[in-house]
């Protein structure tokens, strides 16, 4: 089951807009100091870079992703999570909209 609510967070009101508006997110700092972002990727094929390890959690919609070193595309839909190593890049392709929470490690 996907996360439907996050409690006790400070939200950055300015959106992070990437890839000409194809990805929009807001940064969250949780009460325990951990960092997350919540956002949506619209129909597109994109390559994201990571600084720290992160876990992508799909809360609605769907995508396909390809992790570094892999030739296989994997499917992700509501309730599914996948982890991406830090200091790397991963590919994502979205047909309609992919709503996510990014959990930074």
VMD Tcl script that builds the backbone (N, CA, C; Angstrom):
set m [mol new atoms 315]
animate dup $m
set s [atomselect $m all]
$s set {name element resname resid chain x y z} {
  {N N UNK 1 A 0.841 -1.172 0.000}
  {CA C UNK 1 A 0.000 0.000 0.000}
  {C C UNK 1 A 0.890 1.239 0.000}
  {N N UNK 2 A 0.476 2.245 -0.747}
  {CA C UNK 2 A 1.272 3.469 -0.793}
  {C C UNK 2 A 0.940 4.402 0.357}
  {N N UNK 3 A 1.903 5.238 0.653}
  {CA C UNK 3 A 1.738 6.257 1.679}
  {C C UNK 3 A 0.699 7.266 1.201}
  {N N UNK 4 A -0.268 7.588 2.061}
  {CA C UNK 4 A -1.286 8.567 1.672}
  {C C UNK 4 A -1.129 9.889 2.394}
  {N N UNK 5 A -0.442 9.895 3.551}
  {CA C UNK 5 A -0.234 11.123 4.315}
  {C C UNK 5 A 1.152 11.106 4.950}
  {N N UNK 6 A 1.746 12.281 5.042}
  {CA C UNK 6 A 2.980 12.462 5.796}
  {C C UNK 6 A 2.681 13.503 6.863}
  {N N UNK 7 A 2.998 13.200 8.104}
  {CA C UNK 7 A 2.703 14.116 9.209}
  {C C UNK 7 A 3.976 14.778 9.718}
  {N N UNK 8 A 3.794 15.924 10.375}
  {CA C UNK 8 A 4.883 16.639 11.052}
  {C C UNK 8 A 6.044 16.942 10.116}
  {N N UNK 9 A 5.747 17.706 9.066}
  {CA C UNK 9 A 6.783 18.062 8.102}
  {C C UNK 9 A 6.772 19.559 7.842}
  {N N UNK 10 A 7.943 20.102 7.562}
  {CA C UNK 10 A 8.063 21.460 7.070}
  {C C UNK 10 A 8.152 21.354 5.554}
  {N N UNK 11 A 7.325 22.118 4.857}
  {CA C UNK 11 A 7.242 22.029 3.403}
  {C C UNK 11 A 7.804 23.292 2.774}
  {N N UNK 12 A 8.653 23.125 1.800}
  {CA C UNK 12 A 9.136 24.253 1.014}
  {C C UNK 12 A 8.013 24.656 0.063}
  {N N UNK 13 A 7.567 25.895 0.158}
  {CA C UNK 13 A 6.437 26.322 -0.671}
  {C C UNK 13 A 6.822 26.577 -2.117}
  {N N UNK 14 A 8.086 26.818 -2.377}
  {CA C UNK 14 A 8.536 27.001 -3.758}
  {C C UNK 14 A 8.751 25.632 -4.392}
  {N N UNK 15 A 8.130 25.428 -5.533}
  {CA C UNK 15 A 8.264 24.148 -6.225}
  {C C UNK 15 A 9.623 24.033 -6.898}
  {N N UNK 16 A 10.123 22.808 -6.970}
  {CA C UNK 16 A 11.289 22.484 -7.787}
  {C C UNK 16 A 10.733 22.036 -9.134}
  {N N UNK 17 A 11.059 22.744 -10.189}
  {CA C UNK 17 A 10.537 22.430 -11.519}
  {C C UNK 17 A 11.715 22.008 -12.394}
  {N N UNK 18 A 11.635 20.785 -12.931}
  {CA C UNK 18 A 12.705 20.213 -13.729}
  {C C UNK 18 A 12.187 19.842 -15.117}
  {N N UNK 19 A 13.109 19.714 -16.038}
  {CA C UNK 19 A 12.796 19.192 -17.370}
  {C C UNK 19 A 11.617 19.938 -18.015}
  {N N UNK 20 A 11.717 21.263 -18.053}
  {CA C UNK 20 A 10.682 22.099 -18.688}
  {C C UNK 20 A 9.280 21.807 -18.148}
  {N N UNK 21 A 9.187 21.566 -16.848}
  {CA C UNK 21 A 7.891 21.351 -16.211}
  {C C UNK 21 A 7.380 19.924 -16.243}
  {N N UNK 22 A 8.180 19.006 -16.762}
  {CA C UNK 22 A 7.746 17.605 -16.805}
  {C C UNK 22 A 7.853 16.922 -15.443}
  {N N UNK 23 A 8.611 17.523 -14.529}
  {CA C UNK 23 A 8.724 17.029 -13.152}
  {C C UNK 23 A 8.635 18.228 -12.215}
  {N N UNK 24 A 7.704 18.145 -11.274}
  {CA C UNK 24 A 7.524 19.207 -10.286}
  {C C UNK 24 A 7.458 18.557 -8.909}
  {N N UNK 25 A 8.230 19.082 -7.955}
  {CA C UNK 25 A 8.227 18.501 -6.605}
  {C C UNK 25 A 8.350 19.596 -5.553}
  {N N UNK 26 A 8.062 19.213 -4.320}
  {CA C UNK 26 A 8.250 20.084 -3.154}
  {C C UNK 26 A 9.113 19.333 -2.141}
  {N N UNK 27 A 10.057 20.045 -1.545}
  {CA C UNK 27 A 10.951 19.470 -0.537}
  {C C UNK 27 A 10.275 19.474 0.826}
  {N N UNK 28 A 10.464 18.391 1.571}
  {CA C UNK 28 A 9.939 18.247 2.928}
  {C C UNK 28 A 11.086 17.956 3.878}
  {N N UNK 29 A 11.021 18.534 5.067}
  {CA C UNK 29 A 11.905 18.139 6.159}
  {C C UNK 29 A 10.999 17.602 7.250}
  {N N UNK 30 A 11.208 16.347 7.602}
  {CA C UNK 30 A 10.369 15.689 8.602}
  {C C UNK 30 A 10.808 16.103 10.007}
  {N N UNK 31 A 9.947 15.874 10.986}
  {CA C UNK 31 A 10.233 16.252 12.377}
  {C C UNK 31 A 11.536 15.636 12.879}
  {N N UNK 32 A 11.880 14.436 12.384}
  {CA C UNK 32 A 13.111 13.772 12.815}
  {C C UNK 32 A 14.341 14.264 12.043}
  {N N UNK 33 A 14.146 15.242 11.117}
  {CA C UNK 33 A 15.255 15.787 10.348}
  {C C UNK 33 A 15.485 15.120 9.001}
  {N N UNK 34 A 14.805 14.010 8.751}
  {CA C UNK 34 A 14.982 13.336 7.466}
  {C C UNK 34 A 14.365 14.182 6.347}
  {N N UNK 35 A 14.867 13.982 5.149}
  {CA C UNK 35 A 14.450 14.752 3.982}
  {C C UNK 35 A 13.671 13.863 3.017}
  {N N UNK 36 A 12.649 14.466 2.392}
  {CA C UNK 36 A 11.857 13.796 1.378}
  {C C UNK 36 A 11.458 14.840 0.355}
  {N N UNK 37 A 10.966 14.379 -0.774}
  {CA C UNK 37 A 10.284 15.277 -1.698}
  {C C UNK 37 A 9.054 14.551 -2.208}
  {N N UNK 38 A 8.030 15.314 -2.504}
  {CA C UNK 38 A 6.814 14.755 -3.092}
  {C C UNK 38 A 6.594 15.469 -4.410}
  {N N UNK 39 A 6.199 14.714 -5.430}
  {CA C UNK 39 A 6.030 15.353 -6.723}
  {C C UNK 39 A 5.348 14.477 -7.729}
  {N N UNK 40 A 5.376 14.952 -8.955}
  {CA C UNK 40 A 4.768 14.244 -10.075}
  {C C UNK 40 A 5.667 14.397 -11.300}
  {N N UNK 41 A 5.768 13.316 -12.057}
  {CA C UNK 41 A 6.438 13.323 -13.350}
  {C C UNK 41 A 5.341 13.128 -14.385}
  {N N UNK 42 A 5.253 14.051 -15.323}
  {CA C UNK 42 A 4.266 13.946 -16.391}
  {C C UNK 42 A 4.827 13.119 -17.541}
  {N N UNK 43 A 3.994 12.806 -18.516}
  {CA C UNK 43 A 4.387 11.947 -19.640}
  {C C UNK 43 A 5.713 12.410 -20.244}
  {N N UNK 44 A 6.715 11.534 -20.193}
  {CA C UNK 44 A 8.045 11.870 -20.686}
  {C C UNK 44 A 8.981 10.694 -20.488}
  {N N UNK 45 A 10.184 10.823 -21.037}
  {CA C UNK 45 A 11.307 9.925 -20.773}
  {C C UNK 45 A 12.444 10.813 -20.277}
  {N N UNK 46 A 12.909 10.564 -19.052}
  {CA C UNK 46 A 13.876 11.446 -18.408}
  {C C UNK 46 A 15.020 10.655 -17.796}
  {N N UNK 47 A 16.126 11.346 -17.542}
  {CA C UNK 47 A 17.258 10.772 -16.823}
  {C C UNK 47 A 17.503 11.650 -15.598}
  {N N UNK 48 A 17.411 11.049 -14.420}
  {CA C UNK 48 A 17.622 11.757 -13.161}
  {C C UNK 48 A 18.991 11.408 -12.598}
  {N N UNK 49 A 19.633 12.383 -11.976}
  {CA C UNK 49 A 20.875 12.155 -11.254}
  {C C UNK 49 A 20.599 12.155 -9.758}
  {N N UNK 50 A 21.351 11.373 -9.022}
  {CA C UNK 50 A 21.207 11.325 -7.569}
  {C C UNK 50 A 22.512 11.757 -6.913}
  {N N UNK 51 A 22.404 12.452 -5.805}
  {CA C UNK 51 A 23.579 12.784 -5.002}
  {C C UNK 51 A 23.718 11.737 -3.905}
  {N N UNK 52 A 22.643 11.528 -3.153}
  {CA C UNK 52 A 22.616 10.529 -2.075}
  {C C UNK 52 A 21.733 9.365 -2.517}
  {N N UNK 53 A 21.865 8.217 -1.857}
  {CA C UNK 53 A 20.934 7.119 -2.146}
  {C C UNK 53 A 19.500 7.572 -1.871}
  {N N UNK 54 A 18.570 7.074 -2.659}
  {CA C UNK 54 A 17.168 7.436 -2.465}
  {C C UNK 54 A 16.259 6.267 -2.798}
  {N N UNK 55 A 15.078 6.324 -2.212}
  {CA C UNK 55 A 14.039 5.342 -2.507}
  {C C UNK 55 A 12.858 6.081 -3.100}
  {N N UNK 56 A 12.439 5.644 -4.262}
  {CA C UNK 56 A 11.286 6.228 -4.938}
  {C C UNK 56 A 10.064 5.379 -4.613}
  {N N UNK 57 A 9.034 6.019 -4.079}
  {CA C UNK 57 A 7.784 5.330 -3.739}
  {C C UNK 57 A 6.672 5.882 -4.622}
  {N N UNK 58 A 6.024 5.023 -5.373}
  {CA C UNK 58 A 4.910 5.437 -6.216}
  {C C UNK 58 A 3.645 5.504 -5.358}
  {N N UNK 59 A 2.977 6.660 -5.363}
  {CA C UNK 59 A 1.728 6.803 -4.607}
  {C C UNK 59 A 0.518 6.832 -5.527}
  {N N UNK 60 A 0.708 7.080 -6.812}
  {CA C UNK 60 A -0.372 7.016 -7.799}
  {C C UNK 60 A 0.251 7.010 -9.188}
  {N N UNK 61 A -0.490 6.500 -10.143}
  {CA C UNK 61 A 0.017 6.434 -11.507}
  {C C UNK 61 A 1.002 5.295 -11.668}
  {N N UNK 62 A 1.892 5.436 -12.639}
  {CA C UNK 62 A 2.846 4.369 -12.928}
  {C C UNK 62 A 4.011 4.918 -13.746}
  {N N UNK 63 A 5.093 4.153 -13.737}
  {CA C UNK 63 A 6.252 4.469 -14.574}
  {C C UNK 63 A 6.995 3.180 -14.863}
  {N N UNK 64 A 7.976 3.292 -15.728}
  {CA C UNK 64 A 8.980 2.258 -15.900}
  {C C UNK 64 A 10.317 2.924 -15.597}
  {N N UNK 65 A 11.229 2.183 -15.000}
  {CA C UNK 65 A 12.525 2.748 -14.648}
  {C C UNK 65 A 13.624 1.756 -14.997}
  {N N UNK 66 A 14.811 2.297 -15.220}
  {CA C UNK 66 A 15.985 1.459 -15.485}
  {C C UNK 66 A 17.113 1.987 -14.615}
  {N N UNK 67 A 17.619 1.106 -13.776}
  {CA C UNK 67 A 18.692 1.472 -12.843}
  {C C UNK 67 A 20.051 1.384 -13.526}
  {N N UNK 68 A 21.047 2.036 -12.954}
  {CA C UNK 68 A 22.387 2.002 -13.548}
  {C C UNK 68 A 22.896 0.569 -13.673}
  {N N UNK 69 A 23.519 0.291 -14.806}
  {CA C UNK 69 A 24.093 -1.024 -15.040}
  {C C UNK 69 A 23.099 -2.068 -15.508}
  {N N UNK 70 A 21.826 -1.699 -15.632}
  {CA C UNK 70 A 20.799 -2.652 -16.051}
  {C C UNK 70 A 20.355 -2.340 -17.475}
  {N N UNK 71 A 19.998 -3.366 -18.205}
  {CA C UNK 71 A 19.412 -3.184 -19.535}
  {C C UNK 71 A 17.903 -3.395 -19.485}
  {N N UNK 72 A 17.393 -3.839 -18.340}
  {CA C UNK 72 A 15.971 -4.164 -18.187}
  {C C UNK 72 A 15.176 -2.997 -17.622}
  {N N UNK 73 A 14.023 -2.723 -18.207}
  {CA C UNK 73 A 13.074 -1.764 -17.659}
  {C C UNK 73 A 12.198 -2.495 -16.655}
  {N N UNK 74 A 11.932 -1.850 -15.517}
  {CA C UNK 74 A 11.077 -2.408 -14.462}
  {C C UNK 74 A 9.839 -1.525 -14.332}
  {N N UNK 75 A 8.714 -2.131 -13.981}
  {CA C UNK 75 A 7.472 -1.377 -13.812}
  {C C UNK 75 A 7.295 -0.971 -12.352}
  {N N UNK 76 A 6.725 0.206 -12.145}
  {CA C UNK 76 A 6.397 0.690 -10.805}
  {C C UNK 76 A 5.002 1.301 -10.849}
  {N N UNK 77 A 4.169 0.894 -9.899}
  {CA C UNK 77 A 2.826 1.468 -9.781}
  {C C UNK 77 A 2.544 1.686 -8.300}
  {N N UNK 78 A 1.368 2.186 -7.981}
  {CA C UNK 78 A 1.029 2.556 -6.604}
  {C C UNK 78 A 1.393 1.456 -5.613}
  {N N UNK 79 A 2.120 1.855 -4.574}
  {CA C UNK 79 A 2.549 0.919 -3.538}
  {C C UNK 79 A 3.926 0.334 -3.763}
  {N N UNK 80 A 4.495 0.518 -4.933}
  {CA C UNK 80 A 5.811 -0.044 -5.261}
  {C C UNK 80 A 6.906 0.966 -4.935}
  {N N UNK 81 A 8.047 0.468 -4.457}
  {CA C UNK 81 A 9.227 1.288 -4.164}
  {C C UNK 81 A 10.427 0.700 -4.887}
  {N N UNK 82 A 11.347 1.578 -5.272}
  {CA C UNK 82 A 12.630 1.095 -5.780}
  {C C UNK 82 A 13.734 2.010 -5.277}
  {N N UNK 83 A 14.902 1.425 -5.064}
  {CA C UNK 83 A 16.044 2.151 -4.511}
  {C C UNK 83 A 17.069 2.449 -5.582}
  {N N UNK 84 A 17.650 3.629 -5.469}
  {CA C UNK 84 A 18.656 4.093 -6.426}
  {C C UNK 84 A 19.908 4.461 -5.641}
  {N N UNK 85 A 21.077 3.969 -6.054}
  {CA C UNK 85 A 22.316 4.339 -5.360}
  {C C UNK 85 A 22.616 5.832 -5.499}
  {N N UNK 86 A 23.438 6.344 -4.592}
  {CA C UNK 86 A 23.873 7.734 -4.663}
  {C C UNK 86 A 24.901 7.937 -5.760}
  {N N UNK 87 A 25.074 9.187 -6.168}
  {CA C UNK 87 A 26.061 9.583 -7.166}
  {C C UNK 87 A 25.959 8.770 -8.450}
  {N N UNK 88 A 24.731 8.657 -8.937}
  {CA C UNK 88 A 24.501 7.892 -10.156}
  {C C UNK 88 A 23.341 8.507 -10.923}
  {N N UNK 89 A 22.910 7.844 -11.966}
  {CA C UNK 89 A 21.792 8.294 -12.782}
  {C C UNK 89 A 20.853 7.121 -13.018}
  {N N UNK 90 A 19.566 7.417 -13.163}
  {CA C UNK 90 A 18.608 6.382 -13.543}
  {C C UNK 90 A 17.618 6.964 -14.538}
  {N N UNK 91 A 17.052 6.084 -15.338}
  {CA C UNK 91 A 16.107 6.495 -16.369}
  {C C UNK 91 A 14.683 6.197 -15.909}
  {N N UNK 92 A 13.766 7.050 -16.338}
  {CA C UNK 92 A 12.361 6.844 -16.012}
  {C C UNK 92 A 11.546 7.226 -17.243}
  {N N UNK 93 A 10.525 6.439 -17.521}
  {CA C UNK 93 A 9.604 6.804 -18.592}
  {C C UNK 93 A 8.180 6.665 -18.072}
  {N N UNK 94 A 7.387 7.670 -18.407}
  {CA C UNK 94 A 6.041 7.803 -17.867}
  {C C UNK 94 A 5.077 8.013 -19.029}
  {N N UNK 95 A 3.975 7.260 -19.041}
  {CA C UNK 95 A 2.979 7.388 -20.103}
  {C C UNK 95 A 1.929 8.451 -19.766}
  {N N UNK 96 A 1.525 8.548 -18.500}
  {CA C UNK 96 A 0.509 9.536 -18.109}
  {C C UNK 96 A 1.040 10.412 -16.987}
  {N N UNK 97 A 0.985 9.962 -15.745}
  {CA C UNK 97 A 1.546 10.725 -14.623}
  {C C UNK 97 A 2.002 9.750 -13.550}
  {N N UNK 98 A 3.131 10.044 -12.948}
  {CA C UNK 98 A 3.723 9.229 -11.886}
  {C C UNK 98 A 3.857 10.125 -10.660}
  {N N UNK 99 A 3.059 9.854 -9.629}
  {CA C UNK 99 A 3.093 10.625 -8.383}
  {C C UNK 99 A 3.988 9.874 -7.408}
  {N N UNK 100 A 4.899 10.579 -6.772}
  {CA C UNK 100 A 5.906 9.876 -5.972}
  {C C UNK 100 A 6.248 10.624 -4.676}
  {N N UNK 101 A 6.849 9.852 -3.781}
  {CA C UNK 101 A 7.577 10.374 -2.634}
  {C C UNK 101 A 9.010 9.880 -2.810}
  {N N UNK 102 A 9.959 10.790 -2.743}
  {CA C UNK 102 A 11.362 10.417 -2.789}
  {C C UNK 102 A 11.889 10.487 -1.369}
  {N N UNK 103 A 12.340 9.337 -0.860}
  {CA C UNK 103 A 12.911 9.234 0.488}
  {C C UNK 103 A 14.427 9.284 0.355}
  {N N UNK 104 A 15.046 10.332 0.859}
  {CA C UNK 104 A 16.505 10.448 0.780}
  {C C UNK 104 A 17.137 9.706 1.955}
  {N N UNK 105 A 18.158 8.920 1.665}
  {CA C UNK 105 A 18.800 8.083 2.673}
  {C C UNK 105 A 19.886 8.875 3.387}
}
mol reanalyze $m
mol bondsrecalc $m
mol representation Tube
mol addrep $m
